[in-house]
């Protein structure tokens, strides 16, 4: 409910409430706010429970699309495409049909032959 409100915002609201209401009325206002939030939460829980009791097993059929919509709210198209293109399936193949190949054995290159003598130096060539 208050996921986007951080501690800094709550502190600013508390200080603003202290200046607006004063130290005498602030505890009563905070208690009223707490009771009101609790009542709203109880009403929502009661409505959900009543709907669940009346619908029975059909409640899950209605709830599943709503949860899918909730997941789409946090939709990141870049991450979804990366998972689709590069994510592994259970058998090791990727959704795009790519199956990883076994590693190619590494062949060590032969050491270059050691020079037996230094090449002749021609001062006129440079």
ZALUMBA-504181 format. One record per residue: residue number from 1; chain; x, y, z of N, C-alpha, C, CB in turn. Coordinates in nm, 3 decimals, m for minus. Glycine has a CB too. Example, Ala and Ser with C-alpha at 12.3 -4.5 7.8 and 13.67 -1.06 7.14 Angstrom:
BEGIN
+-----+------+---------+---------+---------+---------+---------+---------+---------+---------+---------+---------+---------+---------+
! pos ! unit !    n_xx !    n_yy !    n_zz !   ca_xx !   ca_yy !   ca_zz !    c_xx !    c_yy !    c_zz !   cb_xx !   cb_yy !   cb_zz !
+-----+------+---------+---------+---------+---------+---------+---------+---------+---------+---------+---------+---------+---------+
!   1 !    A !   1.319 !  m0.569 !   0.780 !   1.230 !  m0.450 !   0.780 !   1.320 !  m0.330 !   0.780 !   1.131 !  m0.447 !   0.905 !
!   2 !    A !   1.285 !  m0.225 !   0.708 !   1.367 !  m0.106 !   0.714 !   1.290 !   0.003 !   0.787 !   1.408 !  m0.060 !   0.572 !
+-----+------+---------+---------+---------+---------+---------+---------+---------+---------+---------+---------+---------+---------+
This chain:
BEGIN
+-----+------+---------+---------+---------+---------+---------+---------+---------+---------+---------+---------+---------+---------+
! pos ! unit !    n_xx !    n_yy !    n_zz !   ca_xx !   ca_yy !   ca_zz !    c_xx !    c_yy !    c_zz !   cb_xx !   cb_yy !   cb_zz !
+-----+------+---------+---------+---------+---------+---------+---------+---------+---------+---------+---------+---------+---------+
!   1 !    A !   0.083 !  m0.119 !   0.000 !   0.000 !   0.000 !   0.000 !   0.087 !   0.125 !   0.000 !  m0.094 !   0.000 !   0.121 !
!   2 !    A !   0.186 !   0.128 !   0.091 !   0.273 !   0.244 !   0.101 !   0.413 !   0.209 !   0.052 !   0.278 !   0.297 !   0.246 !
!   3 !    A !   0.424 !   0.134 !  m0.059 !   0.554 !   0.090 !  m0.106 !   0.638 !   0.205 !  m0.158 !   0.538 !  m0.013 !  m0.215 !
!   4 !    A !   0.575 !   0.309 !  m0.211 !   0.653 !   0.417 !  m0.270 !   0.687 !   0.526 !  m0.168 !   0.577 !   0.477 !  m0.386 !
!   5 !    A !   0.640 !   0.515 !  m0.047 !   0.669 !   0.615 !   0.056 !   0.785 !   0.563 !   0.140 !   0.543 !   0.644 !   0.146 !
!   6 !    A !   0.893 !   0.641 !   0.149 !   1.009 !   0.602 !   0.226 !   1.007 !   0.668 !   0.363 !   1.137 !   0.638 !   0.152 !
!   7 !    A !   1.113 !   0.638 !   0.439 !   1.120 !   0.692 !   0.575 !   1.136 !   0.844 !   0.575 !   1.236 !   0.628 !   0.652 !
!   8 !    A !   1.201 !   0.897 !   0.475 !   1.219 !   1.043 !   0.470 !   1.084 !   1.113 !   0.453 !   1.314 !   1.082 !   0.356 !
!   9 !    A !   0.998 !   1.058 !   0.368 !   0.865 !   1.118 !   0.347 !   0.780 !   1.108 !   0.474 !   0.793 !   1.051 !   0.230 !
!  10 !    A !   0.790 !   0.994 !   0.543 !   0.713 !   0.978 !   0.667 !   0.761 !   1.078 !   0.771 !   0.726 !   0.832 !   0.722 !
!  11 !    A !   0.892 !   1.100 !   0.779 !   0.946 !   1.197 !   0.874 !   0.898 !   1.338 !   0.841 !   1.100 !   1.193 !   0.873 !
!  12 !    A !   0.897 !   1.374 !   0.712 !   0.849 !   1.507 !   0.671 !   0.702 !   1.522 !   0.706 !   0.871 !   1.529 !   0.519 !
!  13 !    A !   0.620 !   1.418 !   0.681 !   0.478 !   1.425 !   0.717 !   0.458 !   1.439 !   0.868 !   0.404 !   1.300 !   0.666 !
!  14 !    A !   0.541 !   1.368 !   0.946 !   0.531 !   1.380 !   1.091 !   0.564 !   1.519 !   1.140 !   0.621 !   1.279 !   1.158 !
!  15 !    A !   0.669 !   1.578 !   1.085 !   0.708 !   1.714 !   1.125 !   0.602 !   1.814 !   1.081 !   0.846 !   1.751 !   1.065 !
!  16 !    A !   0.548 !   1.796 !   0.959 !   0.442 !   1.885 !   0.913 !   0.318 !   1.871 !   1.002 !   0.405 !   1.855 !   0.765 !
!  17 !    A !   0.285 !   1.749 !   1.040 !   0.171 !   1.729 !   1.130 !   0.194 !   1.793 !   1.265 !   0.145 !   1.581 !   1.148 !
!  18 !    A !   0.317 !   1.788 !   1.313 !   0.349 !   1.851 !   1.442 !   0.329 !   2.002 !   1.434 !   0.493 !   1.819 !   1.483 !
!  19 !    A !   0.369 !   2.064 !   1.322 !   0.351 !   2.208 !   1.308 !   0.205 !   2.245 !   1.285 !   0.436 !   2.261 !   1.193 !
!  20 !    A !   0.131 !   2.164 !   1.209 !  m0.007 !   2.198 !   1.178 !  m0.099 !   2.172 !   1.296 !  m0.055 !   2.118 !   1.057 !
!  21 !    A !  m0.087 !   2.053 !   1.357 !  m0.179 !   2.017 !   1.466 !  m0.130 !   2.061 !   1.603 !  m0.201 !   1.868 !   1.466 !
!  22 !    A !  m0.002 !   2.071 !   1.618 !   0.052 !   2.107 !   1.749 !   0.077 !   1.982 !   1.831 !  m0.042 !   2.202 !   1.823 !
!  23 !    A !   0.159 !   1.992 !   1.932 !   0.194 !   1.874 !   2.013 !   0.077 !   1.820 !   2.095 !   0.309 !   1.908 !   2.105 !
!  24 !    A !  m0.027 !   1.901 !   2.119 !  m0.139 !   1.853 !   2.201 !  m0.230 !   1.760 !   2.121 !  m0.221 !   1.972 !   2.255 !
!  25 !    A !  m0.257 !   1.794 !   1.995 !  m0.353 !   1.718 !   1.915 !  m0.288 !   1.610 !   1.827 !  m0.431 !   1.811 !   1.828 !
!  26 !    A !  m0.157 !   1.609 !   1.814 !  m0.089 !   1.513 !   1.726 !  m0.108 !   1.368 !   1.771 !   0.059 !   1.545 !   1.720 !
!  27 !    A !  m0.097 !   1.332 !   1.900 !  m0.120 !   1.192 !   1.939 !  m0.263 !   1.145 !   1.910 !  m0.089 !   1.174 !   2.088 !
!  28 !    A !  m0.362 !   1.233 !   1.932 !  m0.501 !   1.195 !   1.902 !  m0.521 !   1.174 !   1.752 !  m0.598 !   1.302 !   1.954 !
!  29 !    A !  m0.459 !   1.259 !   1.670 !  m0.472 !   1.245 !   1.525 !  m0.404 !   1.117 !   1.476 !  m0.411 !   1.367 !   1.453 !
!  30 !    A !  m0.288 !   1.083 !   1.534 !  m0.219 !   0.960 !   1.495 !  m0.301 !   0.837 !   1.535 !  m0.080 !   0.954 !   1.560 !
!  31 !    A !  m0.363 !   0.841 !   1.653 !  m0.449 !   0.730 !   1.696 !  m0.570 !   0.716 !   1.605 !  m0.495 !   0.750 !   1.842 !
!  32 !    A !  m0.631 !   0.828 !   1.567 !  m0.746 !   0.824 !   1.476 !  m0.706 !   0.767 !   1.340 !  m0.806 !   0.965 !   1.458 !
!  33 !    A !  m0.590 !   0.809 !   1.290 !  m0.541 !   0.759 !   1.161 !  m0.516 !   0.609 !   1.168 !  m0.413 !   0.833 !   1.120 !
!  34 !    A !  m0.456 !   0.561 !   1.275 !  m0.432 !   0.417 !   1.292 !  m0.561 !   0.338 !   1.297 !  m0.352 !   0.392 !   1.418 !
!  35 !    A !  m0.662 !   0.388 !   1.372 !  m0.793 !   0.320 !   1.378 !  m0.861 !   0.318 !   1.242 !  m0.884 !   0.388 !   1.481 !
!  36 !    A !  m0.851 !   0.428 !   1.170 !  m0.915 !   0.435 !   1.037 !  m0.851 !   0.337 !   0.939 !  m0.907 !   0.579 !   0.981 !
!  37 !    A !  m0.719 !   0.330 !   0.939 !  m0.650 !   0.236 !   0.851 !  m0.685 !   0.093 !   0.888 !  m0.498 !   0.257 !   0.857 !
!  38 !    A !  m0.693 !   0.064 !   1.017 !  m0.731 !  m0.071 !   1.062 !  m0.872 !  m0.105 !   1.019 !  m0.719 !  m0.081 !   1.215 !
!  39 !    A !  m0.966 !  m0.009 !   1.026 !  m1.104 !  m0.035 !   0.983 !  m1.110 !  m0.063 !   0.833 !  m1.194 !   0.084 !   1.018 !
!  40 !    A !  m1.038 !   0.016 !   0.755 !  m1.038 !  m0.004 !   0.610 !  m0.979 !  m0.141 !   0.577 !  m0.958 !   0.107 !   0.539 !
!  41 !    A !  m0.872 !  m0.178 !   0.644 !  m0.810 !  m0.310 !   0.621 !  m0.907 !  m0.422 !   0.660 !  m0.679 !  m0.322 !   0.701 !
!  42 !    A !  m0.977 !  m0.406 !   0.772 !  m1.075 !  m0.508 !   0.812 !  m1.190 !  m0.517 !   0.713 !  m1.130 !  m0.477 !   0.952 !
!  43 !    A !  m1.237 !  m0.403 !   0.662 !  m1.344 !  m0.406 !   0.561 !  m1.297 !  m0.479 !   0.434 !  m1.388 !  m0.262 !   0.526 !
!  44 !    A !  m1.176 !  m0.451 !   0.391 !  m1.124 !  m0.517 !   0.271 !  m1.108 !  m0.666 !   0.293 !  m0.991 !  m0.455 !   0.229 !
!  45 !    A !  m1.056 !  m0.704 !   0.408 !  m1.040 !  m0.847 !   0.438 !  m1.175 !  m0.916 !   0.446 !  m0.962 !  m0.867 !   0.569 !
!  46 !    A !  m1.271 !  m0.850 !   0.510 !  m1.406 !  m0.908 !   0.520 !  m1.471 !  m0.923 !   0.384 !  m1.494 !  m0.823 !   0.609 !
!  47 !    A !  m1.456 !  m0.824 !   0.298 !  m1.515 !  m0.832 !   0.164 !  m1.449 !  m0.945 !   0.084 !  m1.500 !  m0.697 !   0.090 !
!  48 !    A !  m1.317 !  m0.960 !   0.095 !  m1.248 !  m1.067 !   0.023 !  m1.291 !  m1.204 !   0.075 !  m1.096 !  m1.050 !   0.038 !
!  49 !    A !  m1.303 !  m1.217 !   0.207 !  m1.345 !  m1.346 !   0.263 !  m1.489 !  m1.379 !   0.224 !  m1.332 !  m1.344 !   0.415 !
!  50 !    A !  m1.576 !  m1.279 !   0.225 !  m1.715 !  m1.301 !   0.187 !  m1.725 !  m1.341 !   0.039 !  m1.800 !  m1.175 !   0.214 !
!  51 !    A !  m1.648 !  m1.275 !  m0.046 !  m1.647 !  m1.309 !  m0.188 !  m1.593 !  m1.450 !  m0.209 !  m1.562 !  m1.207 !  m0.267 !
!  52 !    A !  m1.491 !  m1.486 !  m0.134 !  m1.433 !  m1.620 !  m0.145 !  m1.532 !  m1.726 !  m0.100 !  m1.304 !  m1.630 !  m0.062 !
!  53 !    A !  m1.607 !  m1.699 !   0.006 !  m1.707 !  m1.796 !   0.055 !  m1.823 !  m1.810 !  m0.043 !  m1.761 !  m1.753 !   0.192 !
!  54 !    A !  m1.866 !  m1.701 !  m0.104 !  m1.980 !  m1.707 !  m0.195 !  m1.944 !  m1.772 !  m0.328 !  m2.035 !  m1.568 !  m0.220 !
!  55 !    A !  m1.822 !  m1.746 !  m0.377 !  m1.784 !  m1.801 !  m0.507 !  m1.729 !  m1.943 !  m0.497 !  m1.681 !  m1.711 !  m0.571 !
!  56 !    A !  m1.672 !  m1.979 !  m0.383 !  m1.618 !  m2.113 !  m0.366 !  m1.496 !  m2.134 !  m0.454 !  m1.724 !  m2.217 !  m0.398 !
!  57 !    A !  m1.492 !  m2.248 !  m0.526 !  m1.374 !  m2.276 !  m0.609 !  m1.360 !  m2.183 !  m0.729 !  m1.378 !  m2.419 !  m0.657 !
!  58 !    A !  m1.467 !  m2.114 !  m0.767 !  m1.458 !  m2.021 !  m0.879 !  m1.377 !  m1.896 !  m0.843 !  m1.598 !  m1.980 !  m0.925 !
!  59 !    A !  m1.353 !  m1.877 !  m0.714 !  m1.275 !  m1.761 !  m0.669 !  m1.133 !  m1.767 !  m0.725 !  m1.271 !  m1.756 !  m0.515 !
!  60 !    A !  m1.075 !  m1.889 !  m0.728 !  m0.940 !  m1.904 !  m0.781 !  m0.936 !  m1.875 !  m0.930 !  m0.886 !  m2.043 !  m0.754 !
!  61 !    A !  m1.045 !  m1.907 !  m1.003 !  m1.050 !  m1.878 !  m1.146 !  m1.050 !  m1.728 !  m1.173 !  m1.173 !  m1.943 !  m1.209 !
!  62 !    A !  m1.110 !  m1.652 !  m1.084 !  m1.112 !  m1.506 !  m1.098 !  m0.981 !  m1.447 !  m1.050 !  m1.230 !  m1.446 !  m1.020 !
!  63 !    A !  m0.924 !  m1.505 !  m0.947 !  m0.804 !  m1.450 !  m0.886 !  m0.681 !  m1.467 !  m0.974 !  m0.781 !  m1.515 !  m0.751 !
!  64 !    A !  m0.672 !  m1.576 !  m1.049 !  m0.554 !  m1.602 !  m1.132 !  m0.530 !  m1.493 !  m1.237 !  m0.569 !  m1.737 !  m1.200 !
!  65 !    A !  m0.631 !  m1.451 !  m1.316 !  m0.604 !  m1.342 !  m1.411 !  m0.565 !  m1.211 !  m1.343 !  m0.725 !  m1.319 !  m1.497 !
!  66 !    A !  m0.619 !  m1.185 !  m1.225 !  m0.582 !  m1.063 !  m1.153 !  m0.437 !  m1.068 !  m1.110 !  m0.672 !  m1.043 !  m1.032 !
!  67 !    A !  m0.389 !  m1.184 !  m1.068 !  m0.248 !  m1.196 !  m1.031 !  m0.159 !  m1.185 !  m1.153 !  m0.223 !  m1.327 !  m0.958 !
!  68 !    A !  m0.206 !  m1.236 !  m1.268 !  m0.129 !  m1.219 !  m1.392 !  m0.117 !  m1.071 !  m1.427 !  m0.196 !  m1.297 !  m1.508 !
!  69 !    A !  m0.225 !  m0.996 !  m1.409 !  m0.219 !  m0.852 !  m1.434 !  m0.125 !  m0.782 !  m1.337 !  m0.359 !  m0.790 !  m1.424 !
!  70 !    A !  m0.123 !  m0.827 !  m1.213 !  m0.034 !  m0.768 !  m1.113 !   0.112 !  m0.795 !  m1.151 !  m0.065 !  m0.824 !  m0.973 !
!  71 !    A !   0.140 !  m0.915 !  m1.204 !   0.275 !  m0.945 !  m1.247 !   0.313 !  m0.859 !  m1.369 !   0.290 !  m1.094 !  m1.280 !
!  72 !    A !   0.217 !  m0.828 !  m1.456 !   0.246 !  m0.747 !  m1.574 !   0.278 !  m0.603 !  m1.537 !   0.129 !  m0.751 !  m1.670 !
!  73 !    A !   0.232 !  m0.561 !  m1.420 !   0.263 !  m0.425 !  m1.377 !   0.413 !  m0.409 !  m1.357 !   0.188 !  m0.391 !  m1.246 !
!  74 !    A !   0.481 !  m0.515 !  m1.315 !   0.626 !  m0.512 !  m1.296 !   0.697 !  m0.566 !  m1.420 !   0.665 !  m0.594 !  m1.171 !
!  75 !    A !   0.637 !  m0.548 !  m1.536 !   0.685 !  m0.603 !  m1.662 !   0.809 !  m0.527 !  m1.709 !   0.575 !  m0.597 !  m1.769 !
!  76 !    A !   0.914 !  m0.601 !  m1.738 !   1.036 !  m0.542 !  m1.793 !   1.063 !  m0.609 !  m1.927 !   1.158 !  m0.560 !  m1.695 !
!  77 !    A !   1.033 !  m0.541 !  m2.040 !   1.046 !  m0.607 !  m2.170 !   1.189 !  m0.651 !  m2.202 !   0.996 !  m0.515 !  m2.278 !
!  78 !    A !   1.288 !  m0.575 !  m2.159 !   1.426 !  m0.614 !  m2.187 !   1.461 !  m0.744 !  m2.116 !   1.524 !  m0.502 !  m2.144 !
!  79 !    A !   1.421 !  m0.755 !  m1.990 !   1.450 !  m0.876 !  m1.913 !   1.375 !  m0.995 !  m1.970 !   1.414 !  m0.857 !  m1.766 !
!  80 !    A !   1.250 !  m0.974 !  m2.013 !   1.172 !  m1.083 !  m2.069 !   1.235 !  m1.134 !  m2.199 !   1.028 !  m1.037 !  m2.094 !
!  81 !    A !   1.280 !  m1.043 !  m2.285 !   1.343 !  m1.085 !  m2.410 !   1.475 !  m1.156 !  m2.384 !   1.365 !  m0.963 !  m2.502 !
!  82 !    A !   1.552 !  m1.107 !  m2.288 !   1.678 !  m1.173 !  m2.255 !   1.653 !  m1.314 !  m2.203 !   1.757 !  m1.091 !  m2.151 !
!  83 !    A !   1.552 !  m1.330 !  m2.117 !   1.519 !  m1.463 !  m2.067 !   1.470 !  m1.553 !  m2.179 !   1.414 !  m1.455 !  m1.956 !
!  84 !    A !   1.393 !  m1.498 !  m2.270 !   1.339 !  m1.578 !  m2.380 !   1.449 !  m1.622 !  m2.475 !   1.232 !  m1.500 !  m2.455 !
!  85 !    A !   1.541 !  m1.532 !  m2.506 !   1.644 !  m1.564 !  m2.603 !   1.759 !  m1.644 !  m2.542 !   1.697 !  m1.439 !  m2.664 !
!  86 !    A !   1.797 !  m1.610 !  m2.421 !   1.918 !  m1.668 !  m2.365 !   1.894 !  m1.758 !  m2.245 !   2.010 !  m1.560 !  m2.327 !
!  87 !    A !   1.771 !  m1.767 !  m2.196 !   1.742 !  m1.851 !  m2.081 !   1.741 !  m1.998 !  m2.119 !   1.609 !  m1.812 !  m2.018 !
!  88 !    A !   1.792 !  m2.083 !  m2.032 !   1.796 !  m2.226 !  m2.059 !   1.664 !  m2.292 !  m2.023 !   1.910 !  m2.293 !  m1.983 !
!  89 !    A !   1.624 !  m2.390 !  m2.104 !   1.512 !  m2.475 !  m2.069 !   1.564 !  m2.584 !  m1.977 !   1.442 !  m2.535 !  m2.195 !
!  90 !    A !   1.476 !  m2.674 !  m1.937 !   1.516 !  m2.779 !  m1.844 !   1.613 !  m2.878 !  m1.909 !   1.392 !  m2.853 !  m1.793 !
!  91 !    A !   1.604 !  m2.900 !  m2.039 !   1.692 !  m2.997 !  m2.104 !   1.820 !  m2.934 !  m2.157 !   1.618 !  m3.065 !  m2.218 !
!  92 !    A !   1.845 !  m2.808 !  m2.128 !   1.968 !  m2.743 !  m2.170 !   1.956 !  m2.667 !  m2.300 !   2.075 !  m2.844 !  m2.182 !
!  93 !    A !   1.845 !  m2.682 !  m2.372 !   1.830 !  m2.606 !  m2.496 !   1.767 !  m2.472 !  m2.464 !   1.744 !  m2.683 !  m2.599 !
!  94 !    A !   1.790 !  m2.379 !  m2.550 !   1.733 !  m2.246 !  m2.531 !   1.604 !  m2.236 !  m2.611 !   1.833 !  m2.135 !  m2.574 !
!  95 !    A !   1.514 !  m2.142 !  m2.574 !   1.386 !  m2.130 !  m2.645 !   1.402 !  m2.100 !  m2.794 !   1.304 !  m2.022 !  m2.582 !
!  96 !    A !   1.514 !  m2.043 !  m2.835 !   1.532 !  m2.014 !  m2.976 !   1.586 !  m2.133 !  m3.052 !   1.624 !  m1.896 !  m2.993 !
!  97 !    A !   1.599 !  m2.250 !  m2.987 !   1.642 !  m2.371 !  m3.054 !   1.791 !  m2.397 !  m3.043 !   1.604 !  m2.366 !  m3.196 !
!  98 !    A !   1.865 !  m2.305 !  m2.986 !   2.010 !  m2.323 !  m2.975 !   2.038 !  m2.426 !  m2.867 !   2.081 !  m2.189 !  m2.942 !
!  99 !    A !   2.113 !  m2.528 !  m2.902 !   2.160 !  m2.626 !  m2.805 !   2.310 !  m2.609 !  m2.791 !   2.123 !  m2.773 !  m2.848 !
! 100 !    A !   2.360 !  m2.599 !  m2.670 !   2.503 !  m2.577 !  m2.654 !   2.583 !  m2.696 !  m2.707 !   2.538 !  m2.551 !  m2.507 !
! 101 !    A !   2.692 !  m2.666 !  m2.775 !   2.779 !  m2.770 !  m2.829 !   2.882 !  m2.807 !  m2.724 !   2.848 !  m2.721 !  m2.961 !
! 102 !    A !   2.934 !  m2.931 !  m2.733 !   3.040 !  m2.966 !  m2.637 !   3.162 !  m2.880 !  m2.664 !   3.076 !  m3.118 !  m2.648 !
! 103 !    A !   3.239 !  m2.854 !  m2.561 !   3.355 !  m2.765 !  m2.580 !   3.457 !  m2.827 !  m2.675 !   3.421 !  m2.733 !  m2.445 !
! 104 !    A !   3.519 !  m2.743 !  m2.754 !   3.622 !  m2.786 !  m2.847 !   3.751 !  m2.805 !  m2.769 !   3.640 !  m2.683 !  m2.964 !
! 105 !    A !   3.816 !  m2.920 !  m2.787 !   3.941 !  m2.939 !  m2.712 !   4.045 !  m2.838 !  m2.756 !   3.995 !  m3.084 !  m2.730 !
! 106 !    A !   4.114 !  m2.785 !  m2.661 !   4.216 !  m2.685 !  m2.689 !   4.346 !  m2.753 !  m2.729 !   4.238 !  m2.593 !  m2.567 !
! 107 !    A !   4.402 !  m2.712 !  m2.842 !   4.528 !  m2.765 !  m2.889 !   4.635 !  m2.661 !  m2.859 !   4.523 !  m2.801 !  m3.042 !
! 108 !    A !   4.739 !  m2.706 !  m2.791 !   4.847 !  m2.613 !  m2.759 !   4.932 !  m2.593 !  m2.883 !   4.932 !  m2.665 !  m2.641 !
! 109 !    A !   4.962 !  m2.469 !  m2.916 !   5.048 !  m2.446 !  m3.033 !   5.190 !  m2.493 !  m3.004 !   5.048 !  m2.297 !  m3.073 !
! 110 !    A !   5.255 !  m2.536 !  m3.109 !   5.393 !  m2.582 !  m3.094 !   5.482 !  m2.461 !  m3.067 !   5.442 !  m2.658 !  m3.221 !
! 111 !    A !   5.582 !  m2.484 !  m2.988 !   5.675 !  m2.376 !  m2.955 !   5.753 !  m2.338 !  m3.079 !   5.771 !  m2.417 !  m2.840 !
! 112 !    A !   5.776 !  m2.212 !  m3.103 !   5.853 !  m2.173 !  m3.222 !   5.997 !  m2.224 !  m3.210 !   5.852 !  m2.018 !  m3.240 !
! 113 !    A !   6.054 !  m2.259 !  m3.321 !   6.192 !  m2.311 !  m3.314 !   6.288 !  m2.201 !  m3.268 !   6.237 !  m2.367 !  m3.451 !
! 114 !    A !   6.381 !  m2.241 !  m3.189 !   6.481 !  m2.146 !  m3.139 !   6.575 !  m2.109 !  m3.252 !   6.559 !  m2.205 !  m3.018 !
! 115 !    A !   6.605 !  m1.983 !  m3.271 !   6.697 !  m1.946 !  m3.378 !   6.838 !  m1.995 !  m3.344 !   6.697 !  m1.792 !  m3.399 !
! 116 !    A !   6.899 !  m2.051 !  m3.444 !   7.033 !  m2.104 !  m3.422 !   7.137 !  m1.994 !  m3.422 !   7.067 !  m2.208 !  m3.528 !
! 117 !    A !   7.120 !  m1.901 !  m3.514 !   7.212 !  m1.788 !  m3.515 !   7.133 !  m1.663 !  m3.552 !   7.331 !  m1.811 !  m3.614 !
! 118 !    A !   7.184 !  m1.552 !  m3.515 !   7.118 !  m1.427 !  m3.545 !   7.132 !  m1.398 !  m3.693 !   7.176 !  m1.312 !  m3.460 !
! 119 !    A !   7.028 !  m1.336 !  m3.755 !   7.041 !  m1.302 !  m3.895 !   7.148 !  m1.195 !  m3.916 !   6.906 !  m1.254 !  m3.950 !
! 120 !    A !   7.198 !  m1.195 !  m4.034 !   7.302 !  m1.097 !  m4.065 !   7.241 !  m0.958 !  m4.068 !   7.371 !  m1.131 !  m4.201 !
! 121 !    A !   7.319 !  m0.863 !  m4.022 !   7.273 !  m0.724 !  m4.017 !   7.334 !  m0.650 !  m4.135 !   7.311 !  m0.655 !  m3.882 !
! 122 !    A !   7.246 !  m0.584 !  m4.213 !   7.292 !  m0.509 !  m4.330 !   7.269 !  m0.361 !  m4.302 !   7.218 !  m0.556 !  m4.460 !
! 123 !    A !   7.374 !  m0.285 !  m4.275 !   7.354 !  m0.143 !  m4.243 !   7.310 !  m0.062 !  m4.364 !   7.481 !  m0.083 !  m4.186 !
! 124 !    A !   7.334 !  m0.108 !  m4.485 !   7.294 !  m0.033 !  m4.603 !   7.145 !  m0.049 !  m4.633 !   7.377 !  m0.077 !  m4.723 !
! 125 !    A !   7.084 !  m0.152 !  m4.581 !   6.943 !  m0.178 !  m4.610 !   6.851 !  m0.086 !  m4.530 !   6.909 !  m0.323 !  m4.581 !
! 126 !    A !   6.899 !  m0.029 !  m4.425 !   6.811 !   0.052 !  m4.341 !   6.819 !   0.197 !  m4.374 !   6.842 !   0.033 !  m4.196 !
+-----+------+---------+---------+---------+---------+---------+---------+---------+---------+---------+---------+---------+---------+
